[in-house]
Amino acid sequence: MLAFLALGGCTRRFVNSPSAAQATPAATTIAPAPATSAVGPPLVVEPTPAAVITATAMVPAAVEAAQSLDRGPFTMEESHCGVHLPVVAPLTPVPPAEEIVEVNVAMAQIPEGARPAVQYMLANPGGVALVAYEAGRESEGIFLNADNPRPLASVVKVLHLVAYARAVQLGELDPATFVPLAELERYYLPNSDLGSHPRAVAELLAEERVFGQPPSVLLEDVPRMMIEYSSNAATDYLHMLLGQERIEQTAIAVGMIQQTAPCPFLGQFLLMGRRAEGIAPVQSLFEDPRLYSRSVMSATEQYIGDVAFRTAEGAWSSRERRPSLEAQQLFSEQLNAHGTAREYANLMAQIALNTLGPWEESVRIRRYMEWPTHFPDNQEQLAWLGYKGGSLPGVLTVVYYAQPWNTIQPVVVALFFHDLPTEIYRDWRRSLPHDELARWLLREREAIPLLRTLFLR
């Protein structure tokens, strides 16, 4: 197991933000909430929201007028996404069906739980991107639509984690800084994450990691909320703290030349929700990427900075109103951050091999990514395991790295399904065949060559 960095000796202070109090909280902890099972079965795809809601129609002038907020040491020159990266991915045609070799013997060797995913891939080879290989043996790996950008959903949060770890390594952020829970709540849109953020807060309360008055958590626990629980509020807090430019520069620095600009989830969901009347307004956003990039950031800033607006939006969303499913799927497919399976598999390999930066930086990243390692079932088959998953309507994504007991080098998997039919998407959210497929590729040495017999590269 990877040793955690010892951070307790750092001086603790509040994050410098408009709403953060400047006095250090008392040393006492808040009594934990009643015990809840905040951590589910290992490697369940995290509950990124399938729908987002908003009632108040923000006219463009009001959106443009929203004030930019300085969240920390990294400021944004302008209030928009896409400082260095494109906001909307280029439209890539669905590749023609590749010649598929039907090998019944091979299919019989694939675990039953993973077969629906493989069967879907055989029938819809353009609807999935897959890269899997053992580090150092890439020529023996499988690469299916490896260089076609696909929607990432919450997999993009790995970039936020790398950017955070680098800022800490450079001394620009202090993990022992206190972050008031009230500050994080400003980024939370009710009913937008299937309870991920409330579960994360409840777990920190149960572990007595919420301190003093005002109730606060350590900055070092915010990335955990983002990766282990997939809290969008925690992600957006880090997004605004680090700044748009820092996150985009991080993607470029790790070699992601086909990555689109990550934008705050909060702003994306606000824009999606206010377009409940149909798909035409959503289409207008990706037809004018610059308008989208400004609008999504302005909506984010208006929500976190305007109490009245936040209250109105939260009250409306808590009534579980939703945009049309067609609008949600179009938004997820076109306006969510995109990346390629090859580049994310490469990022997983860099993390697993400790080649992203200094050793301390690698340890910090792996500390958060490898939370599933503590499950006994995983320990029986793998020395360690890093994971992040994501889901949006029609989109299911996972990235992994792991060290099987029977290989010398780690194995990496990036598996991105997109444009899934509604019924399949809903069923897979429960049965997780895509996750079962990825885990099989990780733990069984014969799995990658076996799958290659079904797909000709």
N, C-alpha and C positions, 0 to 999 in steps of 0.2 A: 504493500500500500504506500502511496506517495505521502511523505511527511508534509504536514501543513506548515506554513510560515508562522512563526510566533510574532504576533503584532501587538500583544497586550501592553508592551512597554512604551508605546508611542503616546505622546500627549494628545488627549482627546479634546476636540473643539467642535463647534457647530459649523456646518457648511455655510459659506457666505452667500446667502440668498435673501431676497427682500423680506420673506416672512419668517426667517429663522431668528430665534432669540439668541442673544450673545452670551448668556450666562451658562456655565457648565451645569448639567443636571446633577441632582443629588445622586449619591452612589447607590441608593436603594433601588430595587427593581419592582416593577409592577407585578402584582400577583397574577400568575398565569391563568389563562382562560381554561375552561373545562377541557380535559384531554380529548383531542380529536385525531383521527387518522389522516394527518396531512400528507403523508407520503403513501402513495398507492403501490400497486405491484410494480416490480422493476420494469423500466423501459416502456411504460405506457406513454403513448404520444400525448404530449402536453396539450392542455385545453385552450389553444388559441381560439379566439371567438369565431363563431360561425356567422354572427350577425352583429351589427352595431346600429345604434339608434340615436336619433336626435330630432327635436321638434322645431326649434326656433330656426327659421330660415334666415341665414346670415346673408345680407345683401353684399355684393362684391365690395362696395365702398366701405362698409363696416369692417369687412375682413381685412381690407388693405390698411385700414387705420389702426388695427390692433397693434399695441405697443410691443416692441421687442424687449424681452427680459434678459438681463445678464444673469446667468445661472452659476457662473463660476469663473475660473481663470481663463477659459477658452471662449472667446466671443465670436459671434457670427457677423461678418461684414454686412450681409443683407439677410432679411428674414425670408429665406427660401431654402429648399433642398436643392441638391445638384450644383454644388460649388465647383467640383472637379469632375463629377461623374454625370452621365445622362440620367434623367429622371425616369423616362419611359424606355423600356427595352425595344430594340428594333423588332418589327414584325418578321418573324422567321417562319417560312412555310413549313407545314408539317411534313417531315421527310416521308418519302414513299415507303411502303412496307418493305422491310428488308427480307431477303430470302431466309426463310425459317426452316430449320431442320427439325422435323418432328421425331423425337426420340422417346418412345414410350418408356423404355428402360430408365432413361434419365429422369423423366417425370416421376416415375415410381420411387426414385430415391430422394426426391425433394420432400421435406417434412409436410405433412398434411396441412398444417396451419399456414404454410407459405404458398401452397399451390394456387389459391385464387389470385394472388398477386402475379405469379408467373404466367398463369393462363391469360390474365388480362394483358400482360405485356406481349404475349404471343399474338393475341388478337388485335392489339392496339400499340404497335411498336413506336408510333409517333407520340404517344401520350405519356411517356416516361423517359427519364434520363437516369442512367445508372453507371457508376464507376466503382469498381471494387478491385483491390489488389493488396498483396503483401509488399510492404515497403522494400525497395530494392529489386523487386521482381515484377515491375510494372508491365513488362512485355508479356507476362503470363496472365494479366488481369483481364477484366471485362470492361469494355467502354461502349456504352449504348447511348447515342445522342449526347455524348460527353461535352460537346462544345456549343450546344444550343441553350441559350439562357432560358431559365424556367422560373416561375414564381417560387419564392423561398419560404413564405410565411415566417414563423418564428425562428427558423434556422439562421436568419440574418442576425439574430442576437449574439451569435458567436463573434461577429465583428465588434459589437459594442464591448464585449468582454475583453477582446484583445486590446482595443483602444484604452479601456480603463486600466488594464495591467501595465500598459506602456506609460501612461500618465503617472501611475504610482511609482514605477521604476525610475522615472526621471525626477521624482520628488515633487511633482506638480499637484498631486492629490495625496491626502493623508487618510489611509484606511480607518484610522481611529477617530476620525471626525464624526461628530454626532449629527444625525439627520432627523429632525422632528417627523413623527408619523404624519402630522398634519400637513407637512410639506409634500410627502409622498401622496397623500390623499387628494391633493390638488390635481394629480395626474390620473386619477382613477375615474373611469366612466362606468357607472353601475351597469350590471348585466352585459358587460362587453368581453368577459374573459372566463365565463363558466366558473367563477369563484376562485380563480388562481391567486389573485392578489389577497383577498381575505384569508385564504388558506395559508399563504406565506406569513401574513401578520400573526395569525393564530399560532402558527408553529414557533415563531420567535417569542411570542408571549409564553408559550408552554415551556420553552427552553430558558426562560428568564433572560432573554437578550433584548428586552425593551427596558430602557432605563429612564428614571428621573422624571422631572417636570420641566418643560412639557415632555410627554412620552416620546422617546427617541430611540433610534437604532443606530448602530455603527455603520459608517459608509461601507465597510467591508462586507456587511450582510446584504447590501442592496444587490450586488451581482448574483448572490445566491438566490435571492427572490426572483431574479430575471432568468437564471439558467435552470435551477432545480424546479421551481414552481411556474416558470414562464409568466411572471407578472408583467403585463404590459406597462403598468404604472411605473414599476421600478425601471424598466427599460427606457421609458421616455424621460424619466428623471435623469438617468445617466446620459441620455442623448443630449438633453439641454445643458447638462453640466459640462460635458465634454465639448459640445459644439459640433455643428454640422461639418465644418471643414476638417476637424480632427478625425471624425469617423470616416469620411471619404478618403482622407490621406492614408488612414490605416489600411483600407481596402487596397489602395494602390501599392502601398509598401509591401504587402504580403503577396503581390503578384496577381491581383484580381482585375484583369484588364477588361473583363466582360461583365463586371458587376455594375448594377445601376445604383443610384443614390438611395440609401435607406432614408425614409422620412418617418417622423414620429407616428406611432400607431394611433395615438389619440386623434391627431388631425385627420388621418386617413379615415377613421371610423366616423368621425363627425361629418366629413364630406359624404361618405357613403350613405349615412343615415338620412341626411337632409335631401337626398335624391330618391326618396321612396316613391316618387310619382312615376318613375319609369327609367328606362336605360338611356334615353337620349341625353340627359344632362351628364351622365357618367361618361358617355362617349365623347362629349365635348371636352372633358378634362384631358383625356389622353390624346385628343386631337390638338390640344394646346398645352404641351407639357410645362411651359413656363408659368402659365396661369395656375396649373395644378401645384407646382412647386411652391409658389407664393401662397396659394390658398391653404394648403395643408399646414404650413408652418404658422400662418396667421391664425387659423382656427385653433391650433394647439395653444398658442400664446394667449388667445382670447379666453380659452377655457381655464387655463391655470392662473390668469391674471385678473379675471373679472368674476367676482363672487356671484353677482346676479345672474350672469350668463351661465356659469357653472351650475348654480342651483337649479335653474330652469331646465338645462339639458339633463342633469342628473335625475330630476323628478320625472321628466318625460321618459327617459330610458329605463327607469325602474319599473315602468308599466309594461315593459317587454314589447314595445312596438318595434317593428322591424321594416327595413326596406324590402322590396321584392327580392325573391331568391335570384331572379335573373340579374338584377342590378348588383347583388352581392357577388355573384359568380363573375360577372364582367369586371367588376372592380378588382376582385382578387386576381384575376387572370392578367389584367392589363396594368394596374397601377400599384400593385404590391412590388416590393423590391425583387429584382431578378438576379440570378447568378447561374453559373454552370456547375454541373456535377464534377467535372474535372478540377476546376479551381477549388471547390470545397473539399474534395478528397485530398487535394494537395495541402490545403490548410490543415486538415486533420492529421496528415502525415507530419507536417512541420511541428504541430503541437506534440504529437506522440514521440517524436525524435528529439524534442527540446532544441529545435533549430530556429525558432522564431526570434530569439533574442537571448539576453543573459539568462543564466540558470534560474535566478530568483524570479524573473518574469515568467519563465516556463512553469515553474512550480505554482505560481499564483494562478495562472490560467488553468492548469490541470486540477488544482484544488477545487475549482468550481465545476469543471466539465466531468470529473470522475465521481460524482456523487452516487451513481448506480453501483459502484464497485462494492459498496458495503452490504449488498444483498447476498446472502449465502449461496443462492443458486448461481449467481454470476461468478463468485469466488471459486466455485468448483471447476469452472471451465476456463476462466480468464484470470490472468494476473492482475489486470486493471482494465477499466473500460471508461471511455468518454463518450458523451452522447448529448445531442440536442435534436428535438423534433419540432414540427410545426404543422398547423392545419388552418385552412381557410376554406370557404365553400368551393368544393371541387379540387382542392389542393391538399396533398399530404406529403410531407417531406421529412426525411431523417438524415442525419450525418452521425457517423460513428468512427471511433478508433479504438482498438483493443489489442492486448497482448495475449494471444492464446498460449496455453502451456506447451503446445506442440509446435510452435514456430519460433524462429530466431528473431525475426523482426515483427513489428506490429502490423496489423491488417486494418485497412480503412475502407469505409463504405459511404458513398453519397447516393441517395436514392430519392428522386423527385418525381412524384406523380402529379399531373395537372389535368385540368379539364375533365375530371371524373364525373360521370353521370350522377345525379343526385342520390339515387337509391344506393349505388355502389359506395359513394362517399359516406353516406350515413351508416351503412353496414360496416364498412372498414373502420370507422371511428370506434366501433365496439369490438370487432373481431381482430383488428390489427394484422392482417396478413402481410402488409408491406413491412411492418416491424419484424414479424417472424422471418421474412425473407432476409432482411438485413442481418439479423442475429445469426441465422444459419450461415450466411457468408462469412461472418466473423469467426465463428467457433469451429467450423468443420473445414479442414484443409482441402478436402476434395470438392467443396461446394463451388468455388469459383471456376475451376476447369469443367466441372459438370454443367454449370449453367452456360458456359461458352459453347457446349455442344448443341444447345438449343438456339443460340443466336449467332449468326455469322456476322463478324464485324465488317 
